Amino acid sequence: MDALNIARENIVSLEMESYCDLVQADIQSVKFHPDRSFDTIVTNPPFGTRNRGIDTLFVEKAMSSANVVYSLHKRSTRDHFIRKASKNDWSLEMEELA
């Protein structure tokens, strides 16, 4: 069973259908509606070590469409994301949770 089906089952069991949207798309071509934003986006992007920069693209797309972004990454990319968050690239607050 794929991740979206499991997530969908969990959303239904928690009676949260009206609060959640699940999106499966090619991140390089996805275009969110400009008038639509999300409260929170949770993403587990592919590691940027195989496809250089793809993890950063996931985060940038999420940040352009959400108030809060949770993103899972390899520990080896931590410094990269800390630098991008604190510089003029993004100028945002970032917190490492684990």
C-alpha positions as CSV (number, residue, x, y, z in Angstrom):
1,M,0.0,0.0,0.0
2,D,1.4,3.4,-0.9
3,A,1.9,6.3,1.4
4,L,-1.0,8.3,0.1
5,N,-3.4,5.4,0.7
6,I,-2.1,5.0,4.3
7,A,-2.4,8.8,4.9
8,R,-5.9,8.8,3.4
9,E,-7.0,5.9,5.8
10,N,-5.5,7.8,8.7
11,I,-7.3,11.0,7.8
12,V,-10.6,9.1,7.5
13,S,-10.1,7.3,10.8
14,L,-9.4,10.6,12.5
15,E,-12.4,12.2,10.8
16,M,-10.2,15.0,9.4
17,E,-11.3,14.7,5.7
18,S,-12.5,18.3,5.6
19,Y,-9.2,19.6,7.0
20,C,-6.6,17.7,4.8
21,D,-5.6,17.7,1.2
22,L,-3.2,15.1,-0.2
23,V,-1.2,16.0,-3.3
24,Q,0.8,13.7,-5.4
25,A,2.6,15.5,-8.3
26,D,5.9,16.1,-9.9
27,I,7.4,18.9,-7.8
28,Q,9.2,20.4,-10.7
29,S,6.0,21.1,-12.6
30,V,3.4,21.4,-9.8
31,K,1.7,24.8,-9.7
32,F,-0.5,25.6,-6.7
33,H,-3.3,28.0,-7.2
34,P,-2.1,31.5,-6.2
35,D,-5.2,32.2,-4.2
36,R,-4.9,29.0,-2.2
37,S,-2.5,28.4,0.6
38,F,-2.1,25.7,3.2
39,D,-1.8,26.1,6.9
40,T,0.9,23.4,7.1
41,I,2.8,21.2,4.6
42,V,4.6,18.1,5.6
43,T,7.1,16.8,3.1
44,N,9.6,14.0,2.9
45,P,11.5,15.0,-0.3
46,P,13.9,12.7,-2.1
47,F,17.4,13.3,-0.9
48,G,19.3,15.9,-2.8
49,T,22.4,13.8,-2.8
50,R,21.0,11.8,-5.8
51,N,19.3,14.5,-7.6
52,R,21.2,17.6,-6.6
53,G,18.9,20.4,-5.2
54,I,15.6,18.5,-5.5
55,D,15.2,18.5,-1.7
56,T,15.7,22.3,-1.7
57,L,13.1,22.7,-4.5
58,F,10.6,20.7,-2.3
59,V,11.1,23.1,0.6
60,E,10.9,26.2,-1.6
61,K,7.6,25.1,-3.2
62,A,6.2,24.3,0.2
63,M,7.3,27.6,1.6
64,S,5.6,29.5,-1.2
65,S,2.3,27.8,-0.4
66,A,2.1,27.3,3.4
67,N,2.4,29.1,6.7
68,V,4.4,26.3,8.3
69,V,6.5,23.6,6.6
70,Y,7.8,20.4,8.2
71,S,10.4,18.6,6.0
72,L,12.5,15.5,6.6
73,H,16.1,15.5,5.5
74,K,19.4,13.7,5.8
75,R,21.5,14.9,8.7
76,S,24.3,15.7,6.2
77,T,22.2,18.5,4.6
78,R,21.5,20.2,7.9
79,D,24.1,22.9,7.5
80,H,22.9,23.7,3.9
81,F,19.4,24.3,5.1
82,I,20.5,26.3,8.1
83,R,22.6,28.6,5.8
84,K,19.7,29.0,3.4
85,A,17.2,29.8,6.2
86,S,19.4,32.4,7.8
87,K,20.7,34.2,4.7
88,N,18.8,36.4,2.4
89,D,17.9,33.3,0.4
90,W,14.9,32.7,2.6
91,S,15.2,34.9,5.7
92,L,13.0,32.7,7.9
93,E,13.0,31.0,11.2
94,M,14.0,27.4,11.2
95,E,14.0,24.9,14.0
96,E,15.6,21.5,14.0
97,L,13.3,19.1,15.8
98,A,15.3,15.9,15.8
